[in-house]
Amino acid sequence: MKILTAGNAKIVKGERFGFMTRGIHFAPATLSGHNVCAWASQGCAMACLNTSGHGQRKSVQDSRIAKTRAFFADKEGFLCKLVKEIESAVKSAKRKGLIPCFRLNLTSDLPWENIRCHDGQNVFEKFPDQIFYDYSKSYKRVERYLNGKMPKNYHLTFSRSESNDKHARLVLAMGGNVAVVFRNHLPSKWENRNVIDGDESDLRFKDPHGVVVGLVEKGDAKKDESGFVVNT
């Protein structure tokens, strides 16, 4: 079972900018019997991109469920394999003349800073020279990141939903970035902050500080009526 994948078409766009991203697709929410999205809202769960692209295939869904169960059944074994795959990905990127980067929560929201290998180190500490990044709906995680209490090689973008507008505004006030899903097209401003095109690539660690990362709704999000998708 391979842990790291190339992600999706948006992830691949990063190669145009000189970066190669590899990440982990877990089965989101509680599809595997384990909750990997503790802060997910109803709108977020409905609009999840888990079934977009290749995710529509039963074989892909079965693989993600198996991978998630394997993580919870044997975290130490899973992490050992993950470390080897990261080492391999770093070598592969360098052969291609690209900078490697990693997004461990492609379809999950796990606190990787607290998940440790047998030697007591988390993945970020084991690879201090590599770039890691994620989106998260956890205000406390993003607050710690903005206060310098996360690994220096880990970048977090707060993910806005219909139930965390207050926290989204707090993150912006602290100078952090917030990802917001908009309907049909991106506005130039949201909450008096500049909106940048988050669909241009997935390289969130390249974004300027204090901006809104705008994403146009896709897939099932087009049917959203919860407020997860912001009308423009």
C-alpha positions in Angstrom: 0.0 0.0 0.0 1.5 3.3 -1.1 0.9 6.1 1.4 1.9 9.2 -0.6 0.2 10.2 -3.8 0.5 13.0 -6.4 -2.8 14.3 -5.1 -4.9 15.8 -7.9 -4.8 18.0 -11.0 -4.5 21.2 -8.8 -1.6 19.7 -6.9 0.2 18.9 -10.1 -0.1 22.6 -11.1 2.7 23.3 -8.6 5.3 21.7 -11.0 4.9 24.8 -13.2 6.3 26.8 -10.4 9.1 24.4 -9.6 7.6 22.4 -6.8 6.5 18.7 -6.6 3.8 18.0 -4.0 3.1 14.6 -2.5 0.4 14.1 0.0 -1.9 11.6 1.9 -5.5 10.9 0.8 -7.3 9.4 3.8 -11.0 8.5 3.8 -12.4 11.8 5.2 -14.7 12.3 8.1 -15.8 8.9 9.5 -16.0 6.9 6.2 -13.4 4.5 7.5 -14.9 4.1 11.0 -12.3 6.6 12.3 -12.8 10.4 12.4 -10.0 12.2 10.6 -11.9 15.5 10.3 -12.7 16.5 13.8 -13.6 20.1 12.9 -15.6 19.4 9.8 -19.0 21.2 9.4 -22.0 19.8 7.7 -21.4 21.9 4.6 -17.7 20.9 4.5 -18.6 17.2 4.6 -21.2 17.7 1.8 -18.8 19.6 -0.4 -15.7 17.4 0.3 -13.6 16.8 -2.8 -13.0 13.2 -1.8 -15.0 11.9 -4.7 -13.7 14.3 -7.3 -11.6 13.1 -10.2 -10.2 9.6 -9.6 -11.9 9.6 -6.3 -15.1 8.6 -8.0 -13.6 5.1 -8.5 -14.6 2.4 -6.0 -11.0 1.1 -6.0 -9.7 4.5 -5.0 -12.3 4.8 -2.2 -11.4 1.3 -1.0 -7.7 2.2 -1.0 -8.3 5.4 1.1 -10.4 3.5 3.6 -7.8 0.8 3.9 -5.0 3.4 4.3 -6.9 5.2 7.1 -7.6 2.0 8.9 -4.0 1.0 8.6 -2.9 4.3 10.1 -5.1 3.7 13.2 -4.3 0.0 13.5 -0.5 0.5 13.5 0.7 4.1 13.6 4.3 3.2 14.2 4.4 0.9 11.2 2.5 3.5 9.1 4.9 6.3 10.1 8.0 4.2 9.4 6.7 3.6 5.9 5.7 7.3 5.5 9.3 8.3 6.4 10.7 6.0 3.7 8.3 7.4 1.1 9.1 11.0 2.0 12.8 10.2 1.6 12.1 8.6 -1.8 10.0 11.6 -2.9 12.7 14.0 -2.0 15.2 12.1 -4.2 12.6 11.9 -7.0 12.0 15.6 -6.9 15.6 16.5 -7.0 16.1 14.2 -10.1 13.4 16.2 -11.8 14.9 19.5 -10.8 11.9 20.3 -8.5 11.6 21.3 -4.9 9.7 18.7 -2.9 6.8 19.7 -0.6 4.3 17.6 1.3 0.6 18.0 2.3 -0.3 15.2 4.7 -4.0 16.3 5.0 -5.3 16.2 1.5 -8.7 14.9 2.7 -8.2 14.9 6.4 -7.4 17.4 9.3 -5.2 15.5 11.6 -2.8 17.2 14.0 0.4 15.8 12.6 2.5 17.9 15.0 1.3 15.6 17.8 1.7 12.3 15.9 5.2 11.0 16.7 7.4 8.2 15.5 9.0 5.7 17.8 12.0 8.1 18.4 9.6 10.8 19.7 9.9 13.0 16.7 7.1 14.1 14.4 7.5 14.0 10.7 8.3 17.7 10.5 11.2 17.3 12.9 12.5 14.3 11.0 12.6 16.4 7.8 13.5 19.9 9.0 14.7 20.9 5.6 11.5 20.0 3.8 8.3 22.0 3.2 5.0 20.8 4.7 1.7 22.6 4.4 -2.0 22.0 5.1 -5.4 23.6 5.4 -7.1 23.2 8.8 -10.5 24.1 10.3 -9.0 24.0 13.8 -8.7 27.5 15.1 -6.4 26.4 17.9 -4.0 24.7 15.5 -3.9 27.8 13.3 -3.6 30.1 16.3 -0.5 28.1 17.5 0.9 28.3 14.0 0.5 32.1 13.9 2.1 32.4 17.4 5.2 30.5 16.3 4.3 27.4 18.2 4.3 25.0 15.2 7.3 23.5 13.5 9.0 26.2 11.4 8.7 24.1 8.2 4.9 23.6 8.5 2.5 26.2 6.9 -1.2 26.3 7.8 -4.1 28.1 6.1 -7.3 28.3 8.0 -10.3 26.9 6.2 -13.5 28.8 6.5 -16.9 27.0 6.8 -20.5 28.0 7.5 -19.9 27.5 11.2 -16.6 29.3 11.9 -16.9 32.8 10.4 -15.9 34.3 13.8 -12.7 32.3 13.8 -12.0 33.1 10.2 -12.1 36.8 11.0 -9.8 36.3 14.0 -7.3 34.5 11.9 -7.3 37.4 9.3 -6.9 39.9 12.2 -3.8 38.0 13.4 -2.3 38.2 9.9 -3.1 34.6 8.9 -4.6 33.4 5.7 -8.2 32.0 5.3 -9.4 29.8 2.5 -13.0 30.6 1.4 -15.1 28.8 -1.2 -17.1 31.3 -3.4 -19.9 30.7 -5.8 -19.3 31.1 -9.6 -16.4 33.5 -9.4 -13.9 35.2 -7.0 -14.6 38.7 -5.6 -11.7 41.1 -5.3 -12.3 41.5 -1.5 -13.8 39.5 1.4 -13.9 41.0 4.9 -11.9 43.9 3.4 -9.0 41.6 2.6 -7.6 40.9 -0.8 -8.8 37.7 -2.4 -6.1 35.7 -4.3 -6.8 32.8 -6.7 -6.3 29.7 -4.7 -7.0 27.5 -7.7 -4.0 28.7 -9.6 -1.9 26.2 -7.6 -2.0 24.5 -4.2 1.2 26.1 -3.0 -0.2 27.9 0.0 3.1 28.5 1.6 3.9 30.9 -1.3 0.9 33.1 -0.4 1.4 36.6 1.0 0.2 37.1 4.6 -3.2 38.3 5.6 -5.1 37.3 2.4 -8.2 35.4 1.6 -7.4 32.3 -0.5 -10.4 32.2 -2.9 -11.6 28.9 -4.3 -14.5 28.6 -6.7 -17.0 25.9 -5.7 -16.7 22.5 -7.4 -18.5 19.2 -7.5 -21.2 18.8 -4.9 -20.4 22.2 -3.5 -22.4 23.7 -6.4 -25.5 22.4 -4.6 -24.5 23.9 -1.2 -27.2 25.8 0.7 -25.6 25.6 4.1 -23.5 28.8 3.8 -20.3 26.9 3.3 -20.1 28.4 -0.2 -20.2 32.2 -0.1 -22.4 33.9 -2.6 -20.7 36.6 -4.7 
